[in-house]
Amino acid sequence: MSNPHGSTFAGRVGWGARPAVVVVDLVRAYTAPGGPFFLGSPTVEDACAQLVAAARDGGHPVLWTVVRFAADMGDAGFFAAKVPALACFAEGAPGGWGELTLEPGAGEAVVAKQHASSFAGTSLAATLRARGVDTVVVAGVSTSGCVRATATDASAAGFRPVVVAEACADRTPALHDQNLADLDAKYADVVDLAGAVDRLRAST
């Protein structure tokens, strides 16, 4: 991947011994036509499904995140002021836009969040540490928003962040690619789907 920041960036954090896959906000609002955040990227669902299957085959944890707000949006803070369409994730909102596109497996945690990062104000870090996880493999949507924030906070929380390029998506290819390049330079290792699938299946 091209590095926009020069030779003093883009070191590698590598994979640890205990990876987990975190699928960020892969819900109907982003994947269904007419959704308030529709990305028009059908390949991201298949890529996430492949990644999740590999993690399950390898016996690694899979966790899911969704955005949830109180019915009156009283817990949404300034995030909803910046993005009013987040009201689609309020309790009782019409459309079912917060429903996951893929089905979690038995025992796979679904973490509800109110911010871009999957770690901010949630139990995610504690849940991962309780399972001995040292590497967070990030997939989902959108690359420039919740994926980026989750990967950055994974690093801050002491996990090795790995972002799977094909298993993320954004509103334009340019936005997706620019954010992946920046993440790879400064915060996470960006890897391809085939390599991530092989790594997850091989580390049984």
LUMLUM-359235 format. One line per 4 residues: number of its first residue (from 0); their letters; for each residue z, x, y of N, C-alpha, C. Coordinates in Angstrom, 1 decimal. Each point is the difference from the previous one (the first is absolute). Layout:
BEGIN
NUM = a = Z,X,Y,Z,X,Y,Z,X,Y  ... .
// end
This chain:
BEGIN
0 = msnp = 0.0,0.8,-1.2,0.0,-0.8,1.2,0.0,0.9,1.2  -0.8,-0.4,1.1,-0.1,0.8,1.2,1.4,-0.1,0.7  0.3,1.1,0.6,1.3,0.1,0.7,-0.2,0.1,1.5  0.3,-1.0,0.8,-0.3,0.0,1.4,0.9,0.8,0.9 .
4 = hgst = 1.1,0.7,-0.6,1.0,0.6,0.8,0.0,1.5,-0.2  -0.8,0.6,-0.8,-0.1,1.5,0.0,0.8,0.6,-1.2  -0.1,1.3,-0.1,0.4,0.7,-1.2,1.6,0.0,-0.1  0.7,-0.3,1.0,1.5,0.0,-0.1,0.5,-1.3,-0.6 .
8 = fagr = -0.9,-0.9,-0.3,0.4,-1.3,-0.6,-0.6,-0.1,-1.5  0.3,-1.2,-0.6,-0.6,-0.3,-1.3,0.6,0.8,-1.1  1.2,0.4,0.0,0.7,0.5,-1.2,0.1,-1.1,-1.1  0.5,0.4,-1.1,0.1,-1.0,-1.2,1.5,-0.2,-0.3 .
12 = vgwg = 0.3,-1.2,-0.2,1.4,-0.3,-0.5,0.0,-0.1,-1.5  -1.1,-0.4,-0.6,-0.2,0.0,-1.5,0.8,-1.2,-0.6  -0.2,-0.1,-1.3,0.7,-1.1,-0.8,1.2,0.6,-0.6  1.1,-0.9,0.0,1.2,0.4,-0.6,-0.1,-0.5,-1.5 .
16 = arpa = 1.2,-0.1,-0.6,0.1,-0.3,-1.4,0.1,-1.5,-0.3  0.4,-0.8,1.1,0.3,-1.4,-0.2,-0.7,-0.9,1.1  -1.3,-0.3,-0.2,-0.7,-0.8,1.0,0.3,-1.5,-0.2  -0.2,-0.7,1.1,0.0,-1.5,0.0,-1.1,-0.4,0.9 .
20 = vvvv = -0.7,-1.1,-0.4,-1.0,-0.6,0.9,0.6,-1.1,0.8  -0.3,0.1,1.3,0.4,-1.1,1.0,-1.3,-0.6,0.5  -0.2,-1.3,-0.3,-1.1,-0.7,0.5,0.4,-0.8,1.2  -0.6,0.4,1.2,0.5,-0.5,1.3,-0.8,-1.3,0.4 .
24 = dlvr = 0.6,-1.1,0.1,-0.5,-1.2,0.7,-1.4,-0.5,-0.5  -0.2,0.2,-1.3,-1.3,-0.5,-0.5,0.0,-1.5,-0.3  -0.1,-0.7,1.1,0.2,-1.5,0.0,-1.2,-0.7,0.6  -0.1,-1.3,-0.2,-1.1,-0.8,0.3,-0.5,0.1,1.5 .
28 = ayta = 1.0,0.3,0.9,-0.4,0.1,1.4,-1.0,1.1,0.2  0.0,1.0,-0.9,-0.9,1.1,0.2,-1.2,-0.1,-1.0  0.1,-0.7,-1.1,-1.0,0.1,-1.0,-0.8,-1.3,-0.2  0.5,-1.1,0.6,-0.8,-1.3,-0.2,-0.8,-0.3,1.3 .
32 = pggp = -1.2,-0.4,-0.2,-0.8,-0.4,1.2,0.7,-1.1,0.8  0.0,0.2,1.3,0.7,-0.9,0.9,1.4,0.4,0.3  0.5,1.0,-0.7,1.3,0.5,0.2,0.1,0.6,1.4  1.2,-0.1,0.6,0.2,0.5,1.4,-0.2,1.5,0.1 .
36 = fflg = 0.1,0.7,-1.1,-0.2,1.5,0.1,-1.1,0.4,-1.0  -0.9,-0.9,-0.3,-1.0,0.3,-1.0,-0.8,1.3,0.2  0.0,0.8,-1.0,-0.6,1.4,0.1,-1.5,0.0,-0.5  -0.3,-0.9,-0.9,-1.3,0.0,-0.6,-0.3,1.2,-0.9 .
40 = sptv = 1.0,0.4,-0.7,-0.1,1.2,-0.9,0.4,-0.4,-1.4  -1.0,-0.5,-0.8,0.3,-0.4,-1.3,0.4,1.1,-1.0  -0.4,1.2,0.4,0.3,1.1,-0.9,1.4,0.4,0.0  0.8,-0.3,1.0,1.4,0.5,0.1,0.8,-0.7,-1.1 .
44 = edac = -0.3,-1.3,-0.3,0.7,-0.7,-1.0,-0.2,0.6,-1.4  -1.2,0.4,-0.3,-0.3,0.6,-1.3,0.6,1.4,-0.1  0.0,0.7,1.1,0.6,1.4,0.0,1.5,-0.1,-0.2  0.6,-1.0,0.7,1.5,-0.1,-0.2,0.3,-0.5,-1.4 .
48 = aqlv = -0.8,-0.8,-0.6,0.2,-0.5,-1.4,-0.1,1.2,-0.9  -0.9,0.9,0.2,-0.2,1.2,-0.9,1.2,0.9,0.2  0.5,0.2,1.2,1.1,0.8,0.2,1.3,-0.5,-0.6  0.2,-1.3,0.1,1.2,-0.7,-0.6,-0.1,0.1,-1.5 .
52 = aaar = -1.2,-0.3,-0.6,-0.1,0.1,-1.4,0.3,1.4,-0.5  -0.4,1.0,0.7,0.3,1.4,-0.4,1.5,0.3,0.1  0.6,-0.5,1.0,1.5,0.2,0.1,0.7,-0.7,-1.1  -0.4,-1.2,-0.3,0.6,-0.7,-1.1,-0.2,0.7,-1.4 .
56 = dggh = -1.2,0.5,-0.2,-0.3,0.7,-1.2,0.8,1.3,-0.1  0.3,0.6,1.1,0.8,1.2,0.0,1.5,-0.2,0.1  0.4,-1.2,0.0,1.4,-0.3,0.1,0.7,0.2,1.3  -0.8,0.0,1.1,0.5,0.2,1.3,0.3,-1.3,0.8 .
60 = pvlw = 1.0,0.0,0.9,0.3,-1.2,0.7,-1.2,-0.4,0.9  -0.1,-1.3,0.2,-1.0,-0.6,0.9,0.9,-0.9,0.9  -0.2,0.1,1.3,0.7,-0.9,1.0,-1.0,-0.5,0.9  0.3,-1.2,0.5,-0.9,-0.8,0.9,0.7,-0.3,1.3 .
64 = tvvr = -0.7,0.0,1.1,0.6,-0.5,1.2,-0.7,-1.2,0.6  0.7,-0.9,0.6,-0.6,-1.1,0.8,0.7,-0.1,1.3  -0.6,-0.6,1.0,0.6,-0.3,1.3,0.6,-1.4,-0.1  1.3,-0.1,0.4,0.6,-1.4,0.1,0.8,-0.1,1.2 .
68 = faad = -0.1,-1.1,0.7,0.8,-0.3,1.2,0.7,-1.3,-0.2  1.1,-0.2,0.8,0.6,-1.3,0.0,-0.9,-1.0,0.7  0.3,-1.3,-0.3,-0.9,-1.0,0.5,-0.2,0.0,1.5  1.0,0.4,0.7,-0.1,0.0,1.5,-0.4,1.4,0.5 .
72 = mgda = -0.4,0.9,-0.9,-0.4,1.4,0.4,1.1,0.7,0.7  1.3,-0.4,-0.2,1.1,0.6,0.7,0.3,1.4,-0.4  -0.6,0.4,-1.2,0.3,1.4,-0.5,-1.3,0.9,0.2  -0.9,-0.5,0.8,-1.3,0.7,0.1,0.0,1.1,1.0 .
76 = gffa = 0.9,-0.1,1.0,0.1,1.1,1.0,-1.3,0.1,0.8  -0.2,1.3,0.5,-1.2,0.2,0.8,-1.3,0.2,-0.8  0.2,0.1,-1.3,-1.2,0.1,-0.8,-0.9,-1.2,0.1  0.6,-1.2,0.0,-0.7,-1.2,0.2,-0.5,-0.2,1.4 .
80 = akvp = 0.7,0.6,1.0,-0.5,0.0,1.4,-1.4,0.7,0.1  -0.1,1.1,-0.8,-1.2,0.8,0.0,-1.1,-0.7,-0.8  0.4,-0.6,-1.1,-0.9,-0.6,-0.9,0.4,-1.5,-0.3  -0.4,-0.9,0.9,0.5,-1.4,-0.2,-0.4,-0.6,-1.3 .
84 = alac = -1.1,0.4,-0.6,-0.5,-0.6,-1.2,0.9,0.2,-1.2  1.0,0.9,0.2,1.0,0.2,-1.0,0.8,-1.3,-0.3  -0.1,-1.0,0.8,0.7,-1.2,-0.2,-0.5,-0.7,-1.3  -1.2,0.5,-0.5,-0.5,-0.6,-1.3,1.0,0.4,-1.2 .
88 = faeg = 0.9,0.9,0.3,0.9,0.5,-1.1,1.4,-0.7,0.2  0.1,-0.9,0.9,1.3,-0.7,0.2,0.3,-0.9,-1.2  1.2,-0.2,-0.3,0.4,-0.9,-1.1,-0.5,-1.4,0.4  -0.7,-0.6,-1.0,-0.6,-1.3,0.2,-1.3,-0.1,0.7 .
92 = apgg = -0.6,1.2,0.4,-1.2,0.0,0.7,-1.2,-0.5,-0.9  -0.9,-0.8,0.5,-1.1,-0.5,-0.8,-1.0,1.2,-0.5  -0.7,-0.3,-1.0,-1.1,0.9,-0.4,0.4,0.9,-1.2  1.2,0.2,-0.3,0.4,0.9,-1.1,-0.5,1.4,0.2 .
96 = wgel = -0.1,0.5,1.3,-0.6,1.3,0.2,0.9,1.1,-0.4  1.2,-0.2,-0.2,0.9,1.1,-0.5,0.1,0.2,-1.5  -0.8,-0.8,-0.7,0.0,0.1,-1.5,-0.7,1.3,-0.4  0.6,0.7,-1.0,-0.6,1.2,-0.5,-1.4,-0.3,-0.7 .
100 = tlep = -0.9,0.9,0.2,-1.4,-0.2,-0.7,0.1,0.4,-1.4  0.8,1.0,-0.4,0.1,0.4,-1.4,1.4,-0.5,-0.5  0.2,-0.2,-1.2,1.2,-0.5,-0.6,1.0,1.2,-0.4  1.2,0.0,0.6,0.9,1.0,-0.5,0.4,-0.2,-1.4 .
104 = gage = 0.3,1.1,-0.7,0.4,-0.1,-1.4,1.5,-0.3,-0.1  0.5,-0.2,-1.2,1.4,-0.3,-0.2,0.8,1.2,0.5  1.0,-0.3,0.8,0.9,1.1,0.4,-0.5,0.8,1.2  -1.1,-0.3,0.5,-0.6,0.7,1.1,0.6,-0.6,1.3 .
108 = avva = 0.7,0.8,0.8,0.6,-0.5,1.2,-1.0,-0.4,1.1  0.3,-1.1,0.7,-0.8,-0.4,1.2,0.9,0.1,1.2  -0.3,0.9,0.9,0.9,0.3,1.1,-0.6,-0.8,1.2  0.8,-0.8,0.6,-0.4,-0.7,1.3,0.4,0.9,1.2 .
112 = kqha = -0.9,0.0,0.9,0.2,0.9,1.2,-0.4,-0.8,1.3  0.5,0.5,1.1,-0.3,-0.6,1.3,-0.6,1.0,1.0  -0.3,1.2,-0.5,-0.6,1.1,0.8,-1.2,0.6,-0.7  -0.7,0.8,0.7,-1.2,0.7,-0.6,0.4,0.8,-1.2 .
116 = ssfa = 1.0,0.8,0.1,0.4,0.9,-1.1,0.7,-0.8,-1.1  -0.3,0.3,-1.2,0.7,-0.6,-1.1,1.5,0.5,-0.2  0.3,1.0,0.7,1.4,0.6,0.0,0.9,-0.6,1.1  -0.6,-0.4,1.1,0.8,-0.4,1.1,0.8,-1.3,-0.3 .
120 = gtsl = 1.4,0.1,0.0,0.8,-1.1,-0.2,0.0,-0.7,-1.4  -0.5,0.8,-1.0,-0.2,-0.6,-1.3,0.8,0.8,-1.0  0.1,-0.4,-1.3,0.7,0.7,-1.1,-1.0,0.9,-0.7  -1.2,0.3,0.5,-1.0,0.7,-0.8,0.5,1.4,-0.3 .
124 = aatl = 0.5,0.8,0.9,0.5,1.4,-0.2,1.1,0.0,-1.1  0.9,-0.9,0.1,1.1,0.0,-0.9,-0.5,-0.4,-1.4  -0.9,-1.0,-0.1,-0.6,-0.4,-1.3,-0.7,1.2,-0.6  -0.8,0.7,0.7,-0.7,1.1,-0.5,0.9,1.1,-0.5 .
128 = rarg = 1.0,0.3,0.8,1.0,1.1,-0.4,0.7,-0.4,-1.2  0.4,-1.3,-0.1,0.7,-0.4,-1.2,-0.8,0.2,-1.3  -1.3,0.0,0.2,-0.9,0.1,-1.2,-0.4,1.5,-0.2  0.5,0.9,0.8,-0.3,1.4,-0.1,-1.3,0.4,0.5 .
132 = vdtv = -0.6,-0.8,0.9,-1.4,0.3,0.5,0.1,1.1,1.0  -1.0,0.9,-0.1,-0.2,1.0,1.0,-1.3,0.0,0.7  -1.0,-0.8,-0.5,-1.3,0.0,0.6,-0.4,-1.5,0.2  -0.4,-0.3,1.2,-0.4,-1.4,0.3,-1.5,0.0,0.2 .
136 = vvag = -0.7,-0.7,-0.9,-1.4,-0.1,0.0,-0.4,-1.3,0.7  -0.6,0.1,1.2,-0.1,-1.1,0.9,-1.4,-0.6,-0.1  -0.1,-1.3,-0.1,-1.3,-0.8,0.0,0.2,-1.2,0.8  -1.1,-0.7,0.3,0.1,-1.3,0.7,-0.6,0.0,1.3 .
140 = vsts = 0.5,-0.9,0.9,-0.6,-0.2,1.3,1.0,-0.1,1.1  -0.4,0.2,1.3,-1.3,0.7,0.3,0.3,1.5,0.2  -1.0,0.8,-0.1,0.1,1.4,0.0,0.7,0.5,1.3  -0.5,-0.6,1.1,0.5,0.5,1.3,1.4,-0.6,0.4 .
144 = gcvr = 0.4,-1.0,-0.8,1.3,-0.7,0.4,1.1,0.2,-1.0  0.1,-0.9,-1.0,1.2,0.1,-0.9,-0.1,1.1,-1.0  -1.2,0.3,-0.4,-0.2,1.2,-0.9,0.4,1.2,0.6  -0.5,0.3,1.2,0.4,1.2,0.8,1.5,0.1,0.2 .
148 = atat = 0.5,-1.1,0.5,1.5,0.0,0.3,0.8,0.2,-1.2  -0.4,-0.6,-1.1,0.7,0.2,-1.3,0.0,1.5,-0.5  -1.2,0.5,0.1,-0.2,1.4,-0.4,0.8,1.0,0.8  0.0,-0.3,1.3,0.7,0.9,1.0,1.5,-0.1,-0.3 .
152 = dasa = 0.5,-1.2,-0.2,1.5,-0.2,-0.2,0.4,0.5,-1.4  -0.9,-0.1,-1.0,0.3,0.6,-1.3,0.3,1.5,0.1  -0.8,0.7,0.8,0.3,1.4,0.3,1.3,0.2,0.7  0.3,-0.8,1.0,1.3,0.1,0.7,1.2,-0.3,-0.9 .
156 = agfr = -0.2,-0.9,-1.0,1.0,-0.3,-0.9,0.2,1.0,-1.2  -0.8,1.0,0.0,0.1,1.0,-1.0,-0.8,-0.1,-1.3  -1.0,-0.9,0.1,-0.9,-0.2,-1.1,-1.3,0.7,0.2  -0.7,0.4,-1.0,-1.3,0.6,0.1,-1.0,-1.2,0.2 .
160 = pvvv = -0.7,-0.1,1.1,-0.9,-1.1,0.2,-1.4,0.4,-0.4  -0.6,-0.9,-0.8,-1.4,0.2,-0.5,-0.7,-1.3,0.3  -1.1,0.0,0.8,-0.8,-1.2,0.4,-1.3,0.1,-0.8  -0.3,-1.1,-0.7,-1.2,-0.1,-0.8,-1.1,-0.6,0.9 .
164 = aeac = -1.0,0.7,0.3,-1.0,-0.3,1.0,-0.7,-1.4,-0.3  -0.5,-0.1,-1.2,-0.8,-1.2,-0.4,0.9,-1.2,-0.1  1.3,0.2,-0.2,0.9,-1.1,-0.2,0.6,-0.5,1.3  -0.5,0.4,1.1,0.4,-0.5,1.3,-1.3,-0.5,0.8 .
168 = adrt = 0.2,-0.8,1.0,-1.1,-0.5,0.8,0.4,-0.3,1.4  -1.0,-0.1,0.9,0.2,-0.3,1.4,-1.2,-0.8,0.5  0.1,-0.3,1.3,-1.0,-1.0,0.5,-1.4,0.7,0.2  -0.1,1.3,0.1,-1.2,0.7,0.0,0.1,1.2,-0.8 .
172 = palh = -1.1,0.5,-0.6,0.0,1.3,-0.7,0.5,1.1,0.9  -0.4,0.0,1.3,0.4,1.1,0.9,1.5,0.0,0.2  0.6,-1.1,0.2,1.5,-0.1,0.2,0.7,0.4,-1.3  -0.5,-0.4,-1.2,0.6,0.4,-1.2,-0.1,1.6,-0.2 .
176 = dqnl = -1.2,0.5,0.2,-0.2,1.5,-0.2,0.8,0.8,1.0  0.0,-0.4,1.3,0.8,0.7,1.0,1.4,0.1,-0.4  0.6,-1.1,-0.4,1.4,0.0,-0.3,0.3,0.8,-1.3  -0.9,-0.1,-1.0,0.2,0.8,-1.2,0.0,1.5,0.4 .
180 = adld = -0.9,0.4,0.8,-0.1,1.4,0.4,1.3,0.5,0.8  0.5,-0.9,0.8,1.2,0.4,0.8,1.2,0.0,-1.0  0.1,-1.0,-0.9,1.1,0.1,-1.0,-0.1,1.2,-0.8  -1.2,0.4,-0.5,-0.1,1.1,-0.8,0.4,1.3,0.7 .
184 = akya = -0.3,0.1,1.3,0.3,1.1,0.8,1.5,0.2,0.3  0.7,-1.1,0.1,1.3,0.1,0.6,1.2,-0.6,-0.9  -0.3,-1.0,-0.8,1.1,-0.7,-0.6,0.0,-0.2,-1.5  -1.2,0.0,-0.6,-0.1,-0.4,-1.4,-1.2,0.7,-0.6 .
188 = dvvd = 0.0,0.1,-1.3,-1.2,0.4,-0.7,-0.9,-1.2,-0.3  -1.2,0.0,0.5,-1.0,-1.0,-0.3,-0.8,0.4,-1.2  0.0,-0.8,-1.1,-0.7,0.3,-1.2,-1.0,-1.1,-0.4  -0.9,0.3,-0.9,-0.9,-1.0,-0.4,0.6,-0.8,-1.2 .
192 = laga = -0.6,-1.2,-0.2,0.5,-0.9,-1.0,-0.1,0.6,-1.4  -1.1,0.6,-0.4,-0.1,0.5,-1.3,1.1,1.1,-0.3  0.2,0.8,0.9,1.1,1.0,-0.2,1.3,-0.6,-0.1  0.3,-1.0,0.8,1.3,-0.6,0.0,0.2,-0.8,-1.3 .
196 = vdrl = -1.0,-0.6,-0.5,0.1,-0.8,-1.3,0.2,1.0,-1.1  -0.7,1.1,0.0,0.2,1.0,-1.1,1.4,0.6,0.1  0.5,0.3,1.2,1.3,0.5,0.1,1.1,-0.9,-0.5  -0.1,-1.3,0.4,1.0,-1.0,-0.4,0.0,-0.2,-1.6 .
200 = rast = -1.2,0.0,-0.5,-0.1,-0.3,-1.5,0.4,1.3,-0.8  -0.2,1.2,0.6,0.3,1.2,-0.7,1.5,0.3,-0.1  0.7,-0.5,1.0,1.4,0.4,0.1,0.9,-0.9,-0.7  -0.4,-0.4,-1.2,0.9,-0.9,-0.8,1.1,0.8,-0.7 .
// end
